[in-house]
């Protein structure tokens, strides 16, 4: 194989890898649509499984997931970076303990408590998801930065680079794969946990699952569960692409 053929083959394999998951998810979605169409549905089941309603609750679910994940990134990554700096290392134990408490508390309990003392709807669920999923991103940020070879940092400092420039151009890029692994974990947790938002009026695909269970409509519950699974796999797939694109060359 010539040198020109090697990159072409690598690109082909990469493209095939990226196409596999969308094709599988699209096939599952088509099967689900055909299965719904062939069911003898009651009026209530038709209302819960029509295209407009499912599109609405899916979009609500995405909004809950994206909003909470963005806030997690804005909170956990800067704190994780700060805790790896010399001036804040003595705070690592107490802050990690606080984030551990957030994940140890059952998410449904946090959502219910916030709904009682604050309000029902979108934002209490987002805050609960942030509390519940910040720890993986925080830990992975710290681990990724701590694994950067000290000799590389010393060499950069010896070349006259400031600590801030070393952090921005060397440490963070090298830590991206580990940080993104934490982000993917947070996204997966958020997609699943966001279904609990249905109990406090936040919408989302949890509405479909809860309605199917409480009204003894098994078909509706199955539709909701399958859509949550498809959404979780799709978001993880997109996060995987982002991880590949952000990964420095050669790593």
C-alpha positions as CSV (number, residue, x, y, z in Angstrom):
1,X,0.0,0.0,0.0
2,X,1.4,3.4,-1.0
3,X,1.7,6.4,1.3
4,X,-1.1,8.1,-0.5
5,X,-3.4,5.1,0.0
6,X,-2.8,4.9,3.7
7,X,-4.5,8.3,4.7
8,X,-7.4,7.5,2.3
9,X,-8.0,4.2,4.1
10,X,-7.8,5.8,7.5
11,X,-10.3,8.4,6.4
12,X,-12.6,5.7,5.1
13,X,-12.4,3.8,8.4
14,X,-13.0,7.0,10.4
15,X,-16.0,7.9,8.2
16,X,-17.4,4.4,8.5
17,X,-17.0,4.6,12.3
18,X,-18.9,7.9,12.4
19,X,-21.7,6.5,10.2
20,X,-22.3,3.3,12.2
21,X,-24.1,4.8,15.2
22,X,-26.4,7.2,13.3
23,X,-27.4,4.4,10.9
24,X,-28.2,2.1,13.8
25,X,-30.2,4.8,15.7
26,X,-32.1,5.7,12.5
27,X,-33.0,2.1,12.0
28,X,-34.2,1.7,15.6
29,X,-36.3,4.9,15.1
30,X,-37.8,3.7,11.9
31,X,-38.7,0.3,13.5
32,X,-40.3,2.2,16.5
33,X,-42.4,4.4,14.1
34,X,-43.6,1.4,12.2
35,X,-44.4,-0.4,15.4
36,X,-46.4,2.5,16.7
37,X,-48.3,2.8,13.4
38,X,-49.3,-0.9,13.5
39,X,-50.6,-0.8,17.1
40,X,-54.3,-0.6,17.9
41,X,-54.1,2.5,20.0
42,X,-56.7,4.1,22.3
43,X,-57.4,7.9,22.1
44,X,-55.1,8.5,25.1
45,X,-52.3,6.4,23.5
46,X,-52.7,8.3,20.2
47,X,-52.3,11.6,22.0
48,X,-49.2,10.5,23.8
49,X,-47.6,9.0,20.7
50,X,-48.4,11.5,18.0
51,X,-45.5,13.2,16.2
52,X,-46.1,16.7,17.4
53,X,-46.3,15.7,21.1
54,X,-43.2,13.5,21.0
55,X,-41.3,16.2,19.2
56,X,-42.3,18.7,21.9
57,X,-41.2,16.6,24.8
58,X,-38.0,15.5,23.1
59,X,-37.0,19.1,22.6
60,X,-37.9,19.8,26.2
61,X,-35.6,16.9,27.2
62,X,-32.8,18.2,25.1
63,X,-33.2,21.7,26.6
64,X,-32.9,20.3,30.1
65,X,-29.8,18.3,29.2
66,X,-28.0,21.0,27.3
67,X,-28.7,23.8,29.9
68,X,-27.6,21.6,32.8
69,X,-24.5,20.4,31.0
70,X,-23.4,23.9,30.0
71,X,-23.7,25.1,33.6
72,X,-21.7,22.0,34.7
73,X,-18.9,23.0,32.3
74,X,-19.0,26.6,33.5
75,X,-18.8,25.5,37.1
76,X,-16.8,22.3,37.3
77,X,-14.0,23.0,34.8
78,X,-12.8,26.3,36.2
79,X,-13.0,24.9,39.7
80,X,-11.1,21.8,38.6
81,X,-8.4,24.0,37.0
82,X,-8.1,26.1,40.1
83,X,-7.7,23.1,42.4
84,X,-4.7,22.0,40.4
85,X,-2.9,25.3,41.0
86,X,-0.6,25.7,44.0
87,X,-2.6,28.5,45.6
88,X,-5.8,26.4,45.9
89,X,-4.5,22.9,46.6
90,X,-5.3,23.1,50.3
91,X,-9.0,23.5,49.4
92,X,-9.1,20.3,47.3
93,X,-10.4,18.1,50.1
94,X,-13.3,20.3,51.3
95,X,-14.5,21.1,47.8
96,X,-14.3,17.5,46.6
97,X,-16.3,16.6,49.7
98,X,-19.0,19.2,48.8
99,X,-19.3,17.8,45.2
100,X,-19.4,14.3,46.6
101,X,-22.4,15.2,48.7
102,X,-24.1,16.6,45.7
103,X,-23.8,13.3,43.8
104,X,-24.5,11.1,46.9
105,X,-28.0,12.7,47.4
106,X,-30.6,10.9,45.3
107,X,-31.5,13.1,42.3
108,X,-35.2,12.7,42.8
109,X,-34.8,14.0,46.4
110,X,-33.0,17.1,45.2
111,X,-35.6,17.8,42.5
112,X,-38.4,17.3,44.9
113,X,-36.8,19.6,47.5
114,X,-36.1,22.3,45.1
115,X,-39.6,22.1,43.7
116,X,-41.0,22.6,47.3
117,X,-38.8,25.4,48.5
118,X,-38.3,27.2,45.1
119,X,-40.7,26.4,42.3
120,X,-41.8,23.7,39.9
121,X,-40.7,23.6,36.3
122,X,-37.5,24.0,34.2
123,X,-34.9,25.6,36.4
124,X,-35.2,23.5,39.6
125,X,-34.6,20.4,37.5
126,X,-31.6,22.1,35.8
127,X,-30.1,23.0,39.1
128,X,-30.7,19.5,40.5
129,X,-28.9,18.0,37.4
130,X,-26.0,20.4,37.9
131,X,-25.6,19.4,41.5
132,X,-25.8,15.7,40.6
133,X,-23.4,15.6,37.6
134,X,-20.7,18.2,38.4
135,X,-18.4,15.7,40.1
136,X,-17.4,13.6,37.1
137,X,-16.3,16.7,35.2
138,X,-14.5,18.2,38.2
139,X,-12.6,15.0,38.9
140,X,-11.7,14.4,35.2
141,X,-10.5,18.0,34.8
142,X,-8.2,17.6,37.8
143,X,-7.0,14.1,36.7
144,X,-6.4,15.3,33.1
145,X,-4.3,18.3,34.2
146,X,-2.4,16.3,36.9
147,X,-1.3,13.7,34.2
148,X,0.4,16.3,32.0
149,X,4.1,15.5,32.1
150,X,5.9,17.9,34.5
151,X,9.0,18.0,32.2
152,X,6.8,19.4,29.4
153,X,5.6,22.2,31.6
154,X,9.1,22.9,32.9
155,X,10.4,23.1,29.3
156,X,7.7,25.6,28.4
157,X,8.5,27.7,31.4
158,X,12.1,27.5,30.5
159,X,11.3,29.0,27.1
160,X,9.8,32.0,28.8
161,X,6.1,31.1,28.7
162,X,3.9,32.4,31.5
163,X,2.0,30.1,33.7
164,X,-1.3,31.2,32.1
165,X,0.0,30.6,28.6
166,X,1.4,27.2,29.6
167,X,-2.1,26.3,31.0
168,X,-4.0,27.5,28.0
169,X,-1.7,26.2,25.2
170,X,-0.2,23.0,26.8
171,X,-1.9,21.7,29.9
172,X,-5.6,22.1,28.9
173,X,-5.1,20.8,25.3
174,X,-3.3,17.7,26.6
175,X,-6.0,17.2,29.3
176,X,-8.9,17.5,26.8
177,X,-9.3,13.7,26.2
178,X,-9.7,13.1,30.0
179,X,-11.9,16.1,30.5
180,X,-14.2,15.1,27.6
181,X,-14.6,11.6,29.1
182,X,-16.0,13.4,32.2
183,X,-18.3,15.5,30.0
184,X,-19.6,12.4,28.2
185,X,-20.4,10.8,31.6
186,X,-22.2,14.0,32.7
187,X,-24.2,14.1,29.5
188,X,-25.3,10.5,29.8
189,X,-26.3,10.9,33.4
190,X,-28.2,14.1,32.5
191,X,-30.2,12.5,29.7
192,X,-31.3,9.7,32.0
193,X,-31.9,11.8,35.1
194,X,-33.8,14.5,33.2
195,X,-36.7,12.1,32.9
196,X,-37.5,12.8,36.6
197,X,-38.4,16.4,35.5
198,X,-41.8,15.0,34.6
199,X,-42.7,14.8,38.3
200,X,-42.3,18.6,38.8
201,X,-43.8,19.9,35.6
202,X,-40.5,20.3,33.6
203,X,-41.7,18.2,30.7
204,X,-39.4,16.0,28.7
205,X,-39.6,12.4,27.7
206,X,-40.2,11.5,31.3
207,X,-43.8,12.6,30.8
208,X,-44.3,9.9,28.3
209,X,-42.9,7.2,30.5
210,X,-44.8,8.3,33.6
211,X,-48.0,8.6,31.7
212,X,-47.5,5.1,30.3
213,X,-46.9,3.6,33.7
214,X,-49.6,5.5,35.7
215,X,-52.3,4.9,33.0
216,X,-51.3,1.3,32.4
217,X,-50.4,2.1,28.8
218,X,-47.4,-0.2,28.2
219,X,-46.9,0.9,24.6
220,X,-46.6,4.6,25.7
221,X,-44.0,3.7,28.3
222,X,-42.0,1.6,25.8
223,X,-42.0,4.5,23.3
224,X,-40.8,6.9,26.0
225,X,-38.0,4.6,27.2
226,X,-36.8,3.8,23.7
227,X,-36.7,7.5,22.8
228,X,-34.7,8.3,25.9
229,X,-32.2,5.5,25.0
230,X,-31.9,6.8,21.4
231,X,-31.3,10.4,22.6
232,X,-28.7,9.2,25.2
233,X,-26.8,7.3,22.5
234,X,-27.0,10.1,20.0
235,X,-25.7,12.7,22.5
236,X,-22.9,10.4,23.5
237,X,-22.0,9.9,19.9
238,X,-21.9,13.6,19.2
239,X,-19.8,14.1,22.3
240,X,-17.5,11.4,21.0
241,X,-17.0,13.3,17.8
242,X,-16.3,16.5,19.7
243,X,-13.7,14.6,21.8
244,X,-12.0,13.4,18.6
245,X,-11.9,16.8,17.1
246,X,-10.6,18.5,20.2
247,X,-8.0,15.9,20.9
248,X,-4.5,17.2,20.0
249,X,-2.9,15.5,17.1
250,X,-0.6,12.6,18.1
251,X,-2.6,11.7,21.2
